[in-house]
Amino acid sequence: MARRLLLRRWHRNMEVRDDAEYVSAIATLSEGSVRRNFNPYTDIDWDAPEFAVIDNDPRWILPASDPLGRHPWYQAQPEDRKIKIGMWRQANVAKVGTHHLRAALAAPRR
C-alpha cells in the first residue's frame, strides 16, 4: 500500500505535457528509436549559431573528464591557450575517427 502511494506521488510529479521543449525532445528521440537511422546531413542544422567555430569560444576548453583536461599542466594554462589546445585536440579526434571509419569501410565483409 505504501509503495503504491509512493509510486502515485512520483508519477504525479512526472507530468511533463506542459513542457513543450521536453515533449519535443522526447518525440524526436522516440521517432529516432523507431526509424533507427541517422543522417547527419539532414538531421543536424549545421548552420545553427551554436555550431559555429569561434576561435575564442570557451566551449573548446577540455573538461575534467578528458585525461589532458584534468592534468595540472593543462589546468595551469591561460584560457586562450586552453582553447587552442582544445581546438587542436578535437580536430585530431575527428581525424582519427575518419581514419578508423575509412579502415572499417575498406575491410572485407564477412
N, C-alpha and C positions, 0 to 999 in steps of 0.2 A: 504494500500500500504506500509506504513512504517513498519507495523507489518510483512508483507511478506518478506521485505528486511532484517529485523532483524532476522527472522527465517532462511532465506537462509544463512546469515552470520554465525549464530550459528551452522547450520548443516555443513558448510564447515570446521569449527574448530573442529568438532566432528569426523573427518575422522581418523579411527584407524587401517585400514588394514595393515599399515606398522609396527604396534606394535605387533609382533608375540606373546609375552608373554601375553599381554592383550587379544588378539583374542583367544588364547588357553584357558585362564581362562573363558572367556565368553562362549566358546564352551562347556567346562566342565559343567558350571552352566546350560546352556541350555539343555544339554543332561540329566543332573540330574533332571531337572524340568519335562522332558518328561518321564524319567524312573521311577521317583517317589519312589525310594528306595535307601537305603544307607547301604552298608555293610562295617563296619569299618575294618574288617579283610582283605578285598581286596582293598578297596578304599583309604586306608591310607598306606603310605610307613613307617611302624613303625621302620624300620632300618635306616631311614634317619638321618643324624647327627643332624639336628635341633630338633629331638625328644629325643635325649639322655638326661638322667637325670644326671646332673652335680651338685655336692654339692655347688660349689661357683658361680653358674650361676646367674647373676643379674636379669635374667628374672623372678626369683622367688619372687622378691620384689613386694609387693602388690601395685596396682595402687591406685590413689586417689579416684577412683570410688568405691573402696571397703570400707565399713564402718570402718574396722580396719586400712586399709591403709591410710586413711585420718586423723586418730586420732593423736593428738600431741604426745602422748606417743610413738606410733609406729614410727612416723617420727623422733623422737629424738634418736632412737636406732642406733647403728653402722650397717654398711652394712651387715656384716656377720650374725648378729642377725636377721635382717630383712629377709635375705634369709632363715634362719632356720624356722622362723615363717611362711613365705610364703609357704615353702615346707609342713609344718605341716598342714596349712590351706587347701591347695589344696588336700592333701591326705584325709582330713576329708570331703571335698566337694564330692570327688569321693566316699567315703564310704557311706555317706548319700544318694547319688544318687543311689548307688547299693541297699541299703535297700528299698528305695522307689520303685525301679523297681521290686524287688522281691515281695513286698507287692501288687503292681499293677498286677503282673502276677498271684499271688495266689488268688486274689479277684475273686468271682464268676462273670461270664459274663452274661449280660442281653440280 
